[in-house]
């Protein structure tokens, strides 16, 4: 029985990469991780239980490469994990073309560096996968950082933000935007738990202007867009506008576009467009992003369709951080 989905289309490339690090098989990667007291497969499933088998094995391969390269910090481990994830991209696929595996590794490394102060799941509260990703980050990132990383969700709709906060134990931040002055006011903050989940602050905006104001208020350094119900009305316009204004201010802002790839056209006419059927979500992401992922921010099957892993892009952010921090912990404990 095959270990994971699309095994035949992936394994030759994976083995070619593993050979560079003196590893003979995917199963050997599992043994290398186990010897260091690590179980990346379990970490992946803990972040998004519906993730495919190939996601668990990809992170196992990535962690083994981190160990083989003697990664001593979570930042080093994250970049090595990205190499492992990239090896799972099916040759000729959208994911391979965009180097999504290395992109995820580099994004995790960015979140583990103290220079990044605030990370935003943009339009995240419309997707439970954003919550899964956020939880994975707040549980792990600060173990490897000197300055705690602030994690926010910024999406359309105040009711939606409060509901997702209550369900997940986040802190709901109610804002009111003054359209005359352009000022954003905090009305109230409601923490829905006493755990680390309350460190995730969830905002709901009435429109793009308020969404951009929230980004400025929180000083977002890095964000990843969702690809949910309002991609053309909220997350991509917010990211693009905030990017433009950050450039004008001389502020660094790294924008990641999740979603896109084939499908997600948003209009039936596009279905007859052949190769142009990437759709508006993909097109808008190209306009503002520093890195563009492939497939859904939440749905494993859609990311798998792009030739990558069966795991939502947002949960993958949390998994990458969690596995990288686990590798650093094993290194500090002298396990390798």
Protein Blocks (a to p, Z undefined) as FASTA:
>chain_A
ZZbghklmmmmmmmmmmmmnopabfklmmmmmmmnopafklmmmmmmmmbcfklmmmmmm
mmmmmmmnopabfklmmmmmmmmmmmmpcghiaklmnommmmmmmmmmmmmpmklmbdcd
ehklmpmklmmmmmmmmmmmmmmpfbdcddddddehjklmmmmmmmnopacddddddfkn
opacdfbdcdfbfbfklmpccdddfblklmmmmmmmnopabdcddddfklmlmmmmmmmm
mmmmmmmnopacddddeeejeejkopaklmmnommlnojmlmmmmmmpcbdcedjfklmk
lmmmnopacddfklmmmmmmmmmmmmmmmmmnopZZ
